[in-house]
Amino acid sequence: MDYCKRCVYPENSKPGIIFDDEGICSGCRSFERKTISIDNADWDSRERKFKEILFDHRDTQRRKQNPYDCIIPVSGGKDSTWQVYVIREKYKLNPLLVTYNHTFNTPLGIRNLTNLVSRLDCNLIRYTTAPGSAKRIAKYMLKTVGDVTWHYHAGIMTFPITAAIQYDVPLILWGEEGFSELVGMHNLDDYVEFTKKKRQEHSMRGFEPEDLLQRENCELTRYDLAPFFYPTDQQLENVGVRGIYMANYIRWDGRKQAEFVIDNFGFETGRDRERTFNTYAKLEDIHANGLHDWLKYLKFGYGRATDDASNEIRHGRMSRNDGIEMVKKYDHVRPSDVDVFLDAVDMTEPELMAMIESMRDPQIWRKDKFGEWKTIDNVANHINDDGVDHARIPLIENERKPFRTTPENISPHTQTGTRQKEYVIL
């Protein structure tokens, strides 16, 4: 297995990472382009374009006497809190906040969402999937594609578009285009926008709800899948729905944005993370940083710590050697929320493991002589590969700070060291 000589991503990173002749991955090259090649004048120009889009839509909406200038999909996480701050406070627009509730919530996530709505004084609509439907979908999609959070992504990527049509609000403001940030799927100059095709191919693992219902012996109903049916082309055209990514127009740094909302809006951090050192991200639900990410490791041999370390390395806040230590410490860890899921869907761990047996990537996983799955390589074996020293980017010493746990921001009933035993629905 080849590993990026700058960050810690393996060559089988999804979706479709590419290594150049120097052994540096497309994600690192894309980040380099954003931080080095794009100067302040270019970013100023991008922000002007952004403001033109915002204010054109604002003026149109207000001429129609529509109370909402735009839609912002939110979870209550660090990024959506920062997005709402920028749109509400800096640009003085009136957004409609839209949340898809997958029902696998954490108490901390519910508090952060409540805090976002309260502190920034916004209207929010929230679609809550029936808890039984959520469990049925999670179990079925685990068997089908090895993903217990398919309904998260399907809901997050569909309900805001449905709301845009229902409330006649054409402009949807997404944060970052995730695959561009991680693996450099798109060039920043492409100004890529939200599309149904990309949503289906990546976020929804290739399946629209119609596809699932046509599968032989499908265990799901149209009622279960109700929130995931995409509007028709005619409906989209009638409203003029357009989804843009703020990170194409404004410098984007999830960690600095987290620090800002901690200091200014009382955003609560995590602590005692099981699968990463990052205490700011993926706090809203119990499985995203747990079972969902562990399944990624079991399939592809890397997990959330690889993602987070690569991001910190690119920003000059962590050395590659330190990033490798984080990967060694966290990526393989079995999270405690596995037991919550198994209990919820009435499944045993051997049954779960059997479901993903055929999904193991043979590039990284092999069975030993005892029939146990073992990784055949890892990034620790590539700490001193040829070209690593040449590929390093300098550390920014005053940026090398640990992630905060800010106990002053954590509600009194949060207990250190306890693990969530059940889902919080509302």
VENVENKA-V391650 format. One record per backbone hydrogen bond with DSSP energy under -1.0 kcal/mol. NH is the residue of the N-H (numbers start at 0). CO is the residue of the C=O. If there is no record, write none. Layout:
[[NH & CO] [NH & CO]]
This chain:
[[3 & 8] [4 & 22] [10 & 1] [12 & 9] [16 & 12] [19 & 23] [22 & 19] [25 & 17] [28 & 24] [29 & 25] [30 & 26] [31 & 27] [32 & 28] [33 & 29] [34 & 30] [35 & 31] [36 & 31] [37 & 32] [42 & 38] [43 & 39] [44 & 40] [45 & 41] [46 & 42] [47 & 43] [48 & 44] [49 & 45] [50 & 46] [51 & 47] [52 & 48] [53 & 49] [54 & 50] [55 & 51] [56 & 52] [57 & 53] [58 & 54] [59 & 55] [60 & 56] [61 & 57] [62 & 58] [63 & 59] [65 & 60] [68 & 93] [70 & 170] [71 & 95] [73 & 97] [80 & 76] [81 & 77] [82 & 78] [83 & 79] [84 & 80] [85 & 81] [86 & 82] [87 & 83] [88 & 84] [89 & 84] [90 & 85] [92 & 86] [95 & 69] [96 & 122] [97 & 71] [98 & 124] [100 & 126] [104 & 423] [105 & 283] [109 & 105] [110 & 106] [111 & 107] [112 & 108] [113 & 109] [114 & 110] [115 & 111] [116 & 112] [117 & 113] [118 & 114] [119 & 115] [121 & 116] [124 & 96] [126 & 98] [128 & 100] [133 & 129] [134 & 130] [135 & 131] [136 & 132] [137 & 133] [138 & 134] [139 & 135] [140 & 136] [141 & 137] [142 & 138] [143 & 139] [144 & 140] [145 & 141] [146 & 140] [152 & 148] [153 & 149] [154 & 150] [155 & 151] [156 & 152] [157 & 154] [158 & 154] [161 & 157] [162 & 158] [163 & 159] [164 & 160] [165 & 161] [166 & 162] [168 & 163] [171 & 241] [172 & 70] [173 & 243] [177 & 175] [179 & 176] [180 & 176] [181 & 177] [182 & 178] [183 & 179] [184 & 178] [189 & 186] [190 & 187] [193 & 242] [198 & 194] [199 & 195] [200 & 196] [201 & 197] [203 & 198] [204 & 201] [205 & 199] [206 & 203] [211 & 207] [212 & 208] [213 & 209] [214 & 211] [217 & 214] [224 & 220] [225 & 222] [227 & 224] [228 & 225] [235 & 231] [236 & 232] [237 & 233] [238 & 234] [239 & 235] [240 & 235] [241 & 169] [243 & 171] [245 & 173] [246 & 174] [247 & 244] [248 & 245] [249 & 245] [256 & 252] [257 & 253] [258 & 254] [259 & 255] [260 & 256] [261 & 257] [262 & 258] [263 & 259] [264 & 260] [266 & 260] [269 & 278] [285 & 103] [291 & 286] [293 & 289] [294 & 290] [295 & 291] [296 & 292] [297 & 293] [298 & 294] [299 & 295] [300 & 296] [306 & 302] [307 & 303] [308 & 304] [309 & 305] [310 & 306] [311 & 307] [312 & 308] [313 & 309] [314 & 310] [315 & 312] [316 & 311] [322 & 318] [323 & 319] [324 & 320] [325 & 321] [326 & 322] [327 & 323] [328 & 324] [329 & 325] [330 & 326] [332 & 329] [337 & 334] [338 & 335] [340 & 336] [341 & 337] [342 & 338] [343 & 339] [344 & 340] [346 & 341] [351 & 347] [352 & 348] [353 & 349] [354 & 350] [355 & 351] [358 & 355] [360 & 298] [363 & 360] [364 & 360] [365 & 373] [367 & 371] [370 & 367] [373 & 365] [375 & 363] [380 & 377] [381 & 378] [384 & 381] [387 & 384] [390 & 386] [391 & 387] [395 & 315] [398 & 395] [399 & 396] [400 & 398] [408 & 405] [409 & 406] [413 & 410] [417 & 414] [423 & 104]]
